[in-house]
Amino acid sequence: MPVTSECFDIVCLRCACGFNEKTYSAIKELVEQSKPDIWNFLSPNSFLIYYLTNRSSGLASQLIESAQSLRQTDSLLTDLQIGSSKGNLVIEKGMFGGIKAIPMGTAVNDAMQTAASDNR
């Protein structure tokens, strides 16, 4: 399968103390509703959400706004940290053009570092 590089908007949602059943479910639902191209959970404390820049039309920004709102209204998520970045990532595409594996690149690290330093 072809390996290529494409530009992504990346969002990291992080809870320094980790997620529990309720907070994991709330964030997972938020992520899935945002229709990312692909996402993954890094146990115990981070969601990484990827949007192809050429198809995202503001989806990353909408997710960030929704996460900020949830952080303000859900007492279990007051310590939610939010970070984002944009950059080229290496991806492997499947037979039908879909993303086959989690994208890799320094922009992912940038999103995680931004989230880790989010002190609201």
Secondary structure, DSSP 8 states (H G I E B T S, - for coil): --EEEEEEEEEEEEETT---HHHHHHHHHHHHHT--SEEEEETTTEEEEEEEHHHHTTHHHHHHHHHHHHHHH-GGGTTEEEEEEEEEEEEEB-TTS-B-S--BSHHHHHHHHHHHT---
